[in-house]
Each structure stands twice: as structure tokens, then as C-alpha cells.
């Protein structure tokens, strides 16, 4: 049988007090449960969590792509060594960066004209003197040079000059630079200029050049320009040579060793092929003690592309091949 107790049974003194205490405790628990403070993460912590999640998802998707797209060309594209696989297509990180066909060699006069309108001297005052080097336009307002050319100067007092632009120093601002400029590391800086007195011809940016390709260095080597009557804006100096070797480093850097003569002051200047495409950025000279010959180093244009893409710079890509490739034996 089911035992049914009347309500009066629970009102007896021995049972009522524990029941009453239990009800009070339950009410207190419910009260504080609903009144508990709601703790929200700070906006910064929420933002960090979202960014971390997106990075993990990016890594996951990249892993899928790397596993499914294993062609050599796709690997070069993902590393920034070549432009879009379809010529003229937009880059994924900047719609204005396009791949163009710049494989027609220029005449000597056309090449000089192009370099005259794209190459500038870079001045970075330091104390009572100035660090000087070379730079070149990659767009109508962006100039590439070496980081070590402007590293010691005041970023608010940097200038470019060239005879084509009128000979007067024009102030520029620093847009981006590499982490350091140690030898064997990326050594790039990006400058911006406004209000140019006349239009210029930006250079296209190639990739690793082929060995034995004819190349030209344009710039302002100190040993030559010191005899120029115009100390601030000397004439652009040109030299001709060929690519001796492209050396791949463990950190992904490609060093282009060539024979186009250069010296201090050429730093940051363009190394171009006969099509006028940048294949390297002249950066340093190896001259060991007791050795008469010098080794001339440029940083490959493929590494310059990586730097420019990382900083969302506008520029035009092209292959470093120029003209028909030499027949193979």
C-alpha cells in the first residue's frame, strides 16, 4: 500500500525545523545563482582569441593546399618566387600587382632612358654628413633601396635626387624595412615620395635570373661620382656584366653574384637584364684581405618580391628571362 501522510505530519516540531532550514538554504542558493555576476572577456582578449582561431584555420587550409598542390610551379608561387600562374591575373594580396610579359630586349638607348627615369640617388643625413646609396622606382610613388643605406639616418629627413628629376633633393618617407641588414639576411627598405616634378618609369620586378644572363648595374658608386662636378646629384653610372651564379642560402635568400662593376654607393640600386627587368638589388662586395679580385653580390629579385608582398606594396612582376632562351647542348 502507498503510505499517505497528512501535511500536519510534517509540522511536528521534530520534522518542521530541518525542513524549514532546508527551504531557506534552497532559497539562498537560488537567489545567489540568479544574481551572480556575469564575467565577460575584455575586447582585446576576444580579438586575440578570434585572431588565433583564424591563424589556426589558415594553417590548416594551407596544409590541405600544400598536400594537394605539389607541382614545382605552385611551390614557387606560394613562396613568392614567381607571379600569378596566369599572366595578367591579380595577385591574392594586392589587386594592382600584375604579371606582364617583359621579355623583349631593349635597345641600348631605350635601356639607358628607362634607367635614367627610374634610378635615383638616396641621401640619408647623419650628423654633419650623409649616407648615400641608390634606389629605384617600382611604382609611381614607391622606391626600393637597401636598409643599410638609410639605417643610421633620420627617417624624417631622407631625400632622393636625380638629374632627370631636376637635380634638387626631394624628401621621401620610410614605408617599411627589413628586420636587420646583416650580410646574408634580407636587406631592403621601401620609401614613398609625393609631388614628383615629372613622370617616371617604374621598373618591373623579376625573379632569380639565369646564369650567364647579361646584366647592367645602375647607380652612384662613390669612386666614380667623387670626380663629378655636381656632388649632390651626379650623373648615373652604368656597368655591364653577367650573372656568375645564383647561390641559395639556408634561410631562403638567393645571392646573385655577377660581374657588373660596382662599389660603395651602388647599394640599393637595380641590377637589370637587357629587357630592363630588375633581377637583383646590388647590396655588398666581398673583398677578402690579400685577394685582388672582388665578389659582387646582389639580393635576388625573388626575395625583393617577398618583401614587397609582405608590405602590400604595388609593383609589376615579370619573368627574369629576356628574349629567347639559349639552346641547350
Buried (B, 14 or more C-beta within 10 A) or exposed (E): EEEEEEEEEEEEEEEEEEEEEEEEEEEEEEEEEEEEEEEEEEEEEEEEEEEEEEEEEEEEEEEEEEEEEEEEEBEBBEEBBBBBEEEEEEBEEBEEBBBBEBBEBBEEEEBBBBBBBBBBBBBBBEEEEBBBBBBBBBBEBBBBBBBBBBBEBEBEEBBBBBBBBEEEBBBBEBBBBBEEBEEEBBBBBBBBBEEBEEEBBBBBBBBBBBEEBBBBBBBBBBEBBEEEEEEBBBBBBBBEBEBBEBEEEEEEBBBBBBBBBBBEBBBBBBBBBBBBBBBBBBBBBEEEEEEEEBBBBBBBBBBBBBBBBBBEBBBBBBBBBBEEEEEEE
